[in-house]
Every structure is written in C-alpha cells, then in structure tokens.
C-alpha cells in the first residue's frame, strides 16, 4: 500500500471515530444510555480492528511464504544453470587440452621421424 493511500485510510478512520462520537454526544439520550452505546460502539470498533489485523497478518504471512518459496526456486535455478555451465566449460577445456596434447605428440613424432 502506498503512503498516500495509507494516510487516506488513517484519516478516514479518525474521521469516522470523531463523527461517531460527535453523533453520540449530540443525540438526546440519558447518560446511562449514552455510556452504554459508546461502550458498545467501542467494543464493535475494537472487534473490527482486531479482525482486520488478524486478516492482514494472515495475508502478510502468505505473501512472505510465497516470496520465500519463489526466491528458493530462483536460487535453485541459478545454481543448476551455474553447474551446467561449469560442466560445459570443464568439458571444453579438457577437449582443448586433448587437442593440444595430440598436436604436441604429432609435432614430436614428425620431428623425430624426419
């Protein structure tokens, strides 16, 4: 979530709470009714926030696990590619060394036979 949308939701939450409290205080009710209604509203607000936090934690854990799994796959692929290239280079060096050795043997044989 970007910073501006986070600030928007923060303002929305604070404005909602302030509007709720102002509405409760402006309503013509007895003190006991008003306190009970404010307490109920606070409990509902707490439960809502708790549920959303739990949901957010679950999504964050899922995203983190997914990111970790994909990272492991990328590392495994990179390691496999590295090992394949290393084997190819090693084989090519051995092949070139064999050709060089054969050329030296041929040069020595031609020098000694001629």
N, C-alpha and C positions, 0 to 999 in steps of 0.2 A: 504494500500500500504506500502510495506516495505521501510525502509530508503534508501537502495541501489538503488531500482528502482526509488524512488523519486529523488535521486541525478542524476540518469541517464537521466531522462526526463528534469531535470533542465539544465544539460549540453547540452542535445540535443537542447533545446530551445535557450540557449545562443549561441551555435554554429551556429544554423540556422540564428539567427538575425545577427551575425557577418558576416557570409557568404553572406547573402543578402546585407548588407551594403557594404562589400568589392566588391561584384559584381556590385553594383550600381555605386560605385565610380570609378571602373576600366573601366566601359563602356564608349565608346566615344559618349557623348551626350552634348548638351548645358546645361548651368547652370540652366536655367528655366525648361527644360525638366527633368533634374535630380532631382531638388527640387520637382517638381510635382509628379514624380514617387516615390520618397522617402515618400512624404506625403500620397500618395495613399496606398503604402505598409504599412505605419504606421497605417492608418485607418483600413485596412484589418486585420492587426495583432491585433489591439485593439478589433475589432468586433469579431474576432475568439476567443480571450481570454475571452471576455465578455460572449459569447455564451457558452463556455466550463465551465465557472464559474457558470452560471445560471443552466446548466445541472448538475453540481456537487452538487450544493445546493439542487436541487430537489431530487437527489438520496440520499443525506445525510439526508434530512428531512424524506424521505420514510423509510430509514433504521432505523432512530431514532424512528419513529412511530411504526414500526414493532417490534423493540426491546422492546418498552414500552408496547405494547399490549401483547407480549409473557410474559413479566415479570408479568403483571397483571394476566394473566392466571395461571402462576406458583404459584403466591401468593394465588390465589383463591383456587387452587387445594390443596395446603399445608394447608390452613385454613380449608377446608372441611375435609381433612384427619385428622387433629388435632381434630376437633369437633367430628368426628365419633369415634376416639379412646377414647376421653374423655367420650363420652356416654357409650361406651363398658366398660370402666374401672369403671365408676359410677355404671352401672348395676351389674357388677361383685361384687363390694364392697357391694351393697345393698343385693345381693343374699347371699354373705358370712355372712353378718350381720344377715340376717334372719335365716340362718342355725345355727349360734352361739346362737342366742336368743332361738331358738327351742331346742337346746341341753341343755341350761341352764334351760329352763322350764321343760324338761324331767328329768333332774338331780334333780330339786327341788321336782317334783312330786314323783319320786322314793324314795327320801329321806324321804318325809313326809308320804308316804303311807306304807312304810315298817317297 
